[in-house]
Amino acid sequence: MPAPNMRKERRYVDVVARWRDDGQVTPLAVCWPDGRTFQIDEVLGGPAANAFSSAHEITLRYKVRVGGRVTHLFLEKSGEAHPTLRWYVEALPGRPPWRFGRHSF
């Protein structure tokens, strides 16, 4: 269990996703900056609006299973005129967000 004063930080990642013609997004794989790619076994829930949402930023939270482990993946939309979409995971400072033994690609 993390110490109470340890706040998680956002780690932005690449995501392979399916964008349907009706606007729905389904994440399929998470790609780390070092090139490792992990297949998402199952989307268990989401997208759910997150508490981080504000007037200029909307964050959707997906509950996913990757390598047998359940965690969250976030899709952040910021800006109004020219919105930016970015995916991130949360991790404690200085620690890897996930450790999985299986690569998908």
DSSP file (Angstrom, degrees, kcal/mol; ACC not computed):
  #  RESIDUE AA STRUCTURE BP1 BP2  ACC     N-H-->O    O-->H-N    N-H-->O    O-->H-N    TCO  KAPPA ALPHA  PHI   PSI    X-CA   Y-CA   Z-CA
    1    1 A M              0   0    0      0, 0.0     0, 0.0     0, 0.0     0, 0.0   0.000 360.0 360.0 360.0 131.9    0.0    0.0    0.0
    2    2 A P        -     0   0    0      0, 0.0     5,-0.0     0, 0.0     0, 0.0  -0.288 360.0 -97.2 -68.9 152.6    1.5    3.4   -0.9
    3    3 A A    >   -     0   0    0      1,-0.1     3,-1.7     2,-0.1     0, 0.0  -0.363  35.6-114.9 -63.3 148.3    2.4    5.9    1.7
    4    4 A P  T 3  S+     0   0    0      0, 0.0    -1,-0.1     0, 0.0     0, 0.0   0.789 113.9  52.4 -60.6 -28.5   -0.4    8.5    2.3
    5    5 A N  T 3  S+     0   0    0      2,-0.1     2,-0.8     1,-0.0    -2,-0.1   0.474  84.5 100.6 -87.7  -0.3    1.8   11.4    1.0
    6    6 A M    <   -     0   0    0     -3,-1.7     2,-0.4    86,-0.0    86,-0.0  -0.763  58.6-163.5 -88.4 110.9    2.7    9.6   -2.3
    7    7 A R        -     0   0    0     -2,-0.8     2,-0.1     1,-0.0    -2,-0.1  -0.759  19.1-119.2 -95.3 138.9    0.6   11.1   -5.0
    8    8 A K        -     0   0    0     -2,-0.4     2,-0.3    84,-0.2    84,-0.2  -0.436  27.4-149.2 -72.8 149.9    0.2    9.3   -8.3
    9    9 A E  E     -A   91   0A   0     82,-3.3    82,-1.9    -2,-0.1     2,-0.3  -0.842  19.7-103.2-118.8 158.3    1.4   11.0  -11.4
   10   10 A R  E     -A   90   0A   0     -2,-0.3     2,-0.5    80,-0.2    80,-0.2  -0.630  27.4-166.5 -80.3 134.0    0.2   10.8  -15.0
   11   11 A R  E     -A   89   0A   0     78,-2.9    78,-2.2    -2,-0.3     2,-0.2  -0.960  17.0-142.0-119.7 110.2    2.3    8.8  -17.4
   12   12 A Y  E     +A   88   0A   0     -2,-0.5     2,-0.3    76,-0.2    76,-0.3  -0.521  27.3 176.6 -76.1 137.7    1.3    9.5  -21.0
   13   13 A V  E     -A   87   0A   0     74,-1.7    74,-0.6    -2,-0.2     2,-0.3  -0.899  33.0-106.0-136.5 160.4    1.4    6.4  -23.3
   14   14 A D  E     -E   31   0B   0     17,-1.7    17,-3.1    -2,-0.3     2,-0.4  -0.684  36.9-164.0 -84.1 145.5    0.5    5.4  -26.9
   15   15 A V  E     -E   30   0B   0     -2,-0.3     2,-0.6    15,-0.2    15,-0.2  -0.998  18.8-142.7-134.6 134.1   -2.6    3.4  -27.3
   16   16 A V  E     +E   29   0B   0     13,-2.4    12,-3.6    -2,-0.4    13,-1.7  -0.862  39.6 170.2 -89.5 124.6   -3.9    1.3  -30.2
   17   17 A A  E     -E   27   0B   0     -2,-0.6     2,-0.6    10,-0.3    -2,-0.0  -0.939  37.8-124.3-138.9 157.1   -7.6    1.8  -30.2
   18   18 A R  E     -E   26   0B   0      8,-2.8     8,-2.3    -2,-0.3     2,-0.7  -0.915  22.2-162.2-101.6 120.9  -10.7    1.1  -32.4
   19   19 A W  E     -E   25   0B   0     -2,-0.6     6,-0.2     6,-0.2     2,-0.1  -0.917  14.2-150.8-104.8 111.6  -12.6    4.2  -33.2
   20   20 A R    >   -     0   0    0      4,-2.9     3,-1.9    -2,-0.7    -2,-0.0  -0.360  25.2-111.8 -81.6 161.5  -16.1    3.3  -34.4
   21   21 A D  T 3  S+     0   0    0      1,-0.3    -1,-0.1     2,-0.1    -2,-0.0   0.676 117.4  59.0 -67.0 -16.4  -18.2    5.2  -36.8
   22   22 A D  T 3  S-     0   0    0      2,-0.1    -1,-0.3     0, 0.0    -2,-0.0   0.368 123.1-102.7 -92.4   5.4  -20.6    6.1  -34.0
   23   23 A G  S <  S+     0   0    0     -3,-1.9     2,-0.1     1,-0.3    -2,-0.1   0.319  75.4 138.4  95.7  -7.7  -17.8    7.8  -32.0
   24   24 A Q        -     0   0    0     -5,-0.1    -4,-2.9     1,-0.0     2,-0.4  -0.474  38.9-151.6 -73.9 143.6  -17.2    5.0  -29.5
   25   25 A V  E     -E   19   0B   0     -6,-0.2    -6,-0.2    -2,-0.1    -1,-0.0  -0.960  11.5-173.0-119.2 131.2  -13.6    4.2  -28.6
   26   26 A T  E     -E   18   0B   0     -8,-2.3    -8,-2.8    -2,-0.4     2,-0.2  -0.967  20.3-138.1-123.5 114.0  -12.3    0.8  -27.5
   27   27 A P  E     +E   17   0B   0      0, 0.0   -10,-0.3     0, 0.0     3,-0.1  -0.498  23.7 175.6 -70.0 138.5   -8.6    0.6  -26.4
   28   28 A L  E     +     0   0B   0    -12,-3.6    12,-3.1     1,-0.4     2,-0.3   0.709  59.8   4.2-113.9 -33.1   -6.9   -2.5  -27.7
   29   29 A A  E     -EF  16  39B   0    -13,-1.7   -13,-2.4    10,-0.3     2,-0.4  -0.993  57.2-135.9-156.2 150.4   -3.2   -2.2  -26.6
   30   30 A V  E     -EF  15  38B   0      8,-2.7     8,-3.1    -2,-0.3     2,-0.5  -0.931  17.9-157.4-111.1 133.4   -0.9    0.0  -24.5
   31   31 A C  E     -EF  14  37B   0    -17,-3.1   -17,-1.7    -2,-0.4     6,-0.2  -0.950   7.6-146.4-116.0 118.9    2.5    1.0  -25.9
   32   32 A W    >   -     0   0    0      4,-3.0     3,-2.0    -2,-0.5   -19,-0.1  -0.418  28.4-111.2 -77.0 157.0    5.3    2.0  -23.5
   33   33 A P  T 3  S+     0   0    0      0, 0.0    -1,-0.1     0, 0.0   -20,-0.0   0.764 116.9  63.0 -59.3 -25.1    7.9    4.6  -24.6
   34   34 A D  T 3  S-     0   0    0      2,-0.1     3,-0.1     1,-0.1    -2,-0.0   0.434 123.3-101.8 -82.6   2.8   10.5    1.9  -24.6
   35   35 A G  S <  S+     0   0    0     -3,-2.0     2,-0.1     1,-0.3    -1,-0.1   0.220  77.4 135.4 101.3 -15.0    8.7    0.0  -27.3
   36   36 A R        -     0   0    0     -5,-0.1    -4,-3.0    67,-0.0     2,-0.4  -0.460  36.6-161.3 -68.7 140.5    7.0   -2.7  -25.3
   37   37 A T  E     -F   31   0B   0     -6,-0.2    67,-2.5    -2,-0.1    68,-0.7  -0.989   4.7-163.4-128.1 131.8    3.3   -3.2  -26.2
   38   38 A F  E     -F   30   0B   0     -8,-3.1    -8,-2.7    -2,-0.4     2,-0.2  -0.961  17.4-131.0-120.3 126.6    0.7   -4.9  -24.1
   39   39 A Q  E     -F   29   0B   0     -2,-0.5     2,-0.7   -10,-0.2    28,-0.5  -0.501  19.9-125.4 -72.6 138.7   -2.6   -6.2  -25.4
   40   40 A I        -     0   0    0    -12,-3.1    26,-0.2    -2,-0.2     3,-0.1  -0.788  19.7-162.7 -83.6 116.2   -5.7   -5.3  -23.4
   41   41 A D        -     0   0    0     24,-2.1     2,-0.3    -2,-0.7    25,-0.2   0.874  67.5  -8.0 -68.6 -38.1   -7.3   -8.6  -22.6
   42   42 A E  E     -B   65   0A   0     23,-1.3    23,-2.6    -3,-0.1     2,-0.7  -0.969  54.8-132.1-162.1 139.6  -10.7   -7.1  -21.8
   43   43 A V  E     -B   64   0A   0     -2,-0.3    21,-0.3    21,-0.2     3,-0.1  -0.892  26.6-178.3 -93.3 113.9  -12.4   -3.7  -21.2
   44   44 A L  E     -     0   0A   0     19,-2.5     2,-0.3    -2,-0.7    20,-0.2   0.711  61.0  -6.9 -88.8 -23.3  -14.3   -4.2  -18.0
   45   45 A G  E    S-B   63   0A   0     18,-1.6    18,-2.9     3,-0.0    -1,-0.3  -0.966  79.5 -20.3-169.4 152.1  -15.9   -0.8  -17.7
   46   46 A G  E     -     0   0A   0      1,-0.3    16,-0.2    -2,-0.3     2,-0.1  -0.491  35.5-131.7 119.4 171.3  -16.0    2.6  -19.2
   47   47 A P  E     +     0   0A   0      0, 0.0     2,-0.4     0, 0.0    -1,-0.3   0.410  60.7 166.9 -78.7 140.6  -15.8    5.0  -20.5
   48   48 A A  E     -B   61   0A   0     13,-1.7    13,-2.9    -3,-0.2     2,-0.1  -0.972  41.4-110.0-120.1 135.3  -16.8    6.7  -17.3
   49   49 A A  E     -B   60   0A   0     -2,-0.4    11,-0.2    11,-0.2     2,-0.2  -0.419  40.0-139.1 -63.6 137.1  -16.4   10.5  -16.7
   50   50 A N    >   -     0   0    0      9,-2.5     3,-1.6    -2,-0.1     9,-0.3  -0.580  18.3-115.0-101.1 159.8  -13.7   11.0  -14.2
   51   51 A A  T 3  S+     0   0    0      1,-0.3    -1,-0.1    -2,-0.2    -2,-0.1   0.651 109.7  72.5 -65.6 -15.7  -13.4   13.5  -11.2
   52   52 A F  T 3  S+     0   0    0      7,-0.1    -1,-0.3     2,-0.0     8,-0.1   0.562  73.0 117.4 -76.9  -6.9  -10.6   15.2  -13.0
   53   53 A S    <   +     0   0    0     -3,-1.6     5,-0.2     6,-0.2     2,-0.2  -0.289  36.7 165.7 -66.1 144.7  -13.0   16.7  -15.6
   54   54 A S        -     0   0    0      3,-4.0     3,-0.2     0, 0.0    -2,-0.0  -0.758  54.6 -77.7-141.4-171.9  -13.3   20.5  -15.8
   55   55 A A  S    S+     0   0    0     -2,-0.2     3,-0.1     1,-0.2    -2,-0.1   0.841 131.4  28.2 -63.4 -33.4  -14.8   23.0  -18.2
   56   56 A H  S    S+     0   0    0      1,-0.1    23,-1.9    22,-0.0     2,-0.4   0.418 121.7  52.7-109.5  -0.7  -11.8   22.7  -20.6
   57   57 A E  E     - C   0  78A   0     21,-0.2    -3,-4.0    -3,-0.2     2,-0.4  -0.995  56.4-172.2-140.4 131.7  -10.8   19.2  -19.9
   58   58 A I  E     - C   0  77A   0     19,-2.9    19,-3.3    -2,-0.4     2,-0.5  -0.989   7.5-166.0-121.8 130.9  -12.7   15.9  -19.9
   59   59 A T  E     - C   0  76A   0     -2,-0.4    -9,-2.5    -9,-0.3     2,-0.4  -0.975   2.2-161.7-120.6 125.6  -11.1   12.7  -18.7
   60   60 A L  E     -BC  49  75A   0     15,-2.9    15,-2.6    -2,-0.5     2,-0.5  -0.876   9.5-148.7-104.7 137.2  -12.7    9.3  -19.4
   61   61 A R  E     -BC  48  74A   0    -13,-2.9   -13,-1.7    -2,-0.4     2,-0.5  -0.911   9.0-166.9-110.8 129.1  -11.6    6.3  -17.3
   62   62 A Y  E     - C   0  73A   0     11,-3.3    11,-2.5    -2,-0.5     2,-0.6  -0.947  14.1-144.5-111.4 131.9  -11.6    2.8  -18.7
   63   63 A K  E     +BC  45  72A   0    -18,-2.9   -19,-2.5    -2,-0.5   -18,-1.6  -0.876  34.3 174.7 -93.9 120.7  -11.2   -0.2  -16.4
   64   64 A V  E     -BC  43  71A   0      7,-2.7     7,-2.6    -2,-0.6     2,-0.5  -0.867  33.2-135.3-130.1 158.0   -9.1   -2.8  -18.3
   65   65 A R  E     +BC  42  70A   0    -23,-2.6   -24,-2.1    -2,-0.3   -23,-1.3  -0.972  26.6 175.5-112.6 123.8   -7.5   -6.2  -17.7
   66   66 A V  E >  S- C   0  69A   0      3,-2.9     3,-1.9    -2,-0.5   -26,-0.1  -0.988  71.4 -14.2-130.0 121.1   -3.9   -6.4  -19.0
   67   67 A G  T 3  S-     0   0    0    -28,-0.5    34,-0.2    -2,-0.4    -1,-0.1   0.832 129.3 -53.7  57.6  32.9   -1.9   -9.6  -18.5
   68   68 A G  T 3  S+     0   0    0      1,-0.2     2,-0.4    32,-0.1    -1,-0.3   0.426 116.7 112.4  84.1  -1.5   -4.4  -10.8  -15.9
   69   69 A R  E <   -C   66   0A   0     -3,-1.9    -3,-2.9     0, 0.0     2,-0.4  -0.887  61.0-137.8-109.9 135.5   -4.2   -7.5  -13.9
   70   70 A V  E     +C   65   0A   0     -2,-0.4     2,-0.3    -5,-0.2    -5,-0.2  -0.770  40.5 140.5 -92.2 132.4   -7.0   -5.0  -13.5
   71   71 A T  E     -C   64   0A   0     -7,-2.6    -7,-2.7    -2,-0.4     2,-0.4  -0.861  45.2 -93.8-153.2-175.4   -6.1   -1.4  -13.8
   72   72 A H  E     -C   63   0A   0     -2,-0.3     2,-0.4    -9,-0.2    18,-0.4  -0.893  21.5-167.1-117.0 145.8   -7.3    1.9  -15.2
   73   73 A L  E     -C   62   0A   0    -11,-2.5   -11,-3.3    -2,-0.4     2,-0.4  -0.992  15.7-151.5-127.2 135.1   -6.5    3.7  -18.5
   74   74 A F  E     -CD  61  88A   0     14,-2.8    14,-2.2    -2,-0.4     2,-0.5  -0.878  10.5-157.7-116.9 140.8   -7.5    7.3  -19.0
   75   75 A L  E     -CD  60  87A   0    -15,-2.6   -15,-2.9    -2,-0.4     2,-0.5  -0.971  17.8-161.8-114.9 115.3   -8.4    9.3  -22.1
   76   76 A E  E     -CD  59  86A   0     10,-3.6    10,-2.4    -2,-0.5     2,-0.5  -0.847   8.7-170.6-103.7 128.1   -7.9   13.0  -21.6
   77   77 A K  E     +CD  58  85A   0    -19,-3.3   -19,-2.9    -2,-0.5     2,-0.3  -0.974  15.5 172.8-117.0 118.0   -9.5   15.6  -23.9
   78   78 A S  E     +CD  57  84A   0      6,-2.2     6,-2.8    -2,-0.5   -21,-0.2  -0.921  35.4  38.5-127.0 152.6   -8.3   19.1  -23.4
   79   79 A G        -     0   0    0    -23,-1.9     5,-0.0    -2,-0.3     0, 0.0   0.065  57.1-133.3  92.2 154.8   -8.9   22.4  -25.3
   80   80 A E  S    S+     0   0    0      2,-0.1    -1,-0.0     3,-0.1   -24,-0.0   0.821  94.4  36.5-108.5 -58.7  -12.0   23.7  -26.9
   81   81 A A  S    S+     0   0    0      1,-0.3    -2,-0.1     2,-0.0     0, 0.0   0.923 137.7  15.3 -67.0 -45.1  -11.3   25.1  -30.4
   82   82 A H  S    S-     0   0    0      2,-0.0    -1,-0.3    -4,-0.0    -2,-0.1  -0.742  89.3-154.3-129.6  81.6   -8.7   22.4  -31.3
   83   83 A P        -     0   0    0      0, 0.0     2,-0.4     0, 0.0    -4,-0.2  -0.217   0.6-147.2 -64.1 146.8   -9.1   19.6  -28.8
   84   84 A T  E     - D   0  78A   0     -6,-2.8    -6,-2.2    -5,-0.0     2,-0.5  -0.947   5.9-155.9-112.3 132.2   -6.2   17.3  -27.9
   85   85 A L  E     + D   0  77A   0     -2,-0.4     2,-0.3    -8,-0.2    -8,-0.2  -0.943  20.0 167.8-110.1 127.4   -6.7   13.6  -27.0
   86   86 A R  E     - D   0  76A   0    -10,-2.4   -10,-3.6    -2,-0.5     2,-0.3  -0.999  24.4-140.9-140.3 142.6   -4.1   11.9  -25.0
   87   87 A W  E     +AD  13  75A   0    -74,-0.6   -74,-1.7    -2,-0.3     2,-0.3  -0.760  27.2 168.7 -97.8 145.7   -4.0    8.5  -23.1
   88   88 A Y  E     -AD  12  74A   0    -14,-2.2   -14,-2.8    -2,-0.3     2,-0.3  -0.990  23.3-151.7-151.0 162.3   -2.4    8.1  -19.7
   89   89 A V  E     -A   11   0A   0    -78,-2.2   -78,-2.9    -2,-0.3     2,-0.4  -0.814  27.1-117.4-121.2 166.7   -2.0    5.7  -16.8
   90   90 A E  E     +A   10   0A   0    -18,-0.4     2,-0.3    -2,-0.3   -80,-0.2  -0.871  36.7 162.6-110.0 143.6   -1.2    6.6  -13.2
   91   91 A A  E     -A    9   0A   0    -82,-1.9   -82,-3.3    -2,-0.4     3,-0.1  -0.986  42.0 -98.3-151.7 156.6    1.9    5.5  -11.3
   92   92 A L    >   -     0   0    0     -2,-0.3     3,-2.0   -84,-0.2   -84,-0.2  -0.521  61.1 -84.3 -71.8 146.5    3.8    6.4   -8.1
   93   93 A P  T 3  S+     0   0    0      0, 0.0    -1,-0.1     0, 0.0   -85,-0.0  -0.259 113.7   9.7 -54.9 132.8    6.8    8.7   -8.8
   94   94 A G  T 3  S+     0   0    0      1,-0.2    -2,-0.0    -3,-0.1     0, 0.0   0.479 108.4 102.8  78.3   2.9    9.9    6.8   -9.8
   95   95 A R  S <  S-     0   0    0     -3,-2.0    -1,-0.2     2,-0.0     3,-0.0  -0.912  78.1-107.8-118.4 145.8    8.0    3.5  -10.2
   96   96 A P        -     0   0    0      0, 0.0    -4,-0.2     0, 0.0     3,-0.1  -0.465  25.3-133.5 -67.6 141.9    6.9    1.7  -13.4
   97   97 A P  S    S+     0   0    0      0, 0.0     2,-0.3     0, 0.0    -7,-0.1   0.923  82.9   7.3 -62.9 -45.4    3.1    1.9  -13.9
   98   98 A W        -     0   0    0      2,-0.1     2,-0.5    -7,-0.0   -27,-0.0  -0.970  56.4-158.1-137.1 150.3    2.7   -1.8  -14.8
   99   99 A R        +     0   0    0     -2,-0.3     2,-0.4    -3,-0.1     0, 0.0  -0.947  25.3 167.5-127.9 111.1    4.8   -4.8  -14.8
  100  100 A F        -     0   0    0     -2,-0.5   -33,-0.1     1,-0.1   -32,-0.1  -0.920  32.4-149.1-123.8 149.6    3.5   -7.5  -17.1
  101  101 A G  S    S+     0   0    0     -2,-0.4     2,-0.5   -34,-0.2    -1,-0.1   0.463  76.1  72.0 -94.8  -0.9    5.2  -10.6  -18.3
  102  102 A R        -     0   0    0    -63,-0.1     2,-0.3   -35,-0.0   -63,-0.2  -0.961  59.4-161.1-125.9 127.5    3.5  -10.9  -21.7
  103  103 A H        -     0   0    0     -2,-0.5   -65,-0.2   -65,-0.1   -67,-0.0  -0.782   5.8-157.9-101.2 148.0    4.0   -8.7  -24.7
  104  104 A S              0   0    0    -67,-2.5   -66,-0.2    -2,-0.3    -1,-0.1   0.808 360.0 360.0 -97.0 -31.4    1.4   -8.7  -27.5
  105  105 A F              0   0    0    -68,-0.7   -67,-0.1   -66,-0.0    -1,-0.1   0.386 360.0 360.0-122.5 360.0    3.4   -7.5  -30.5
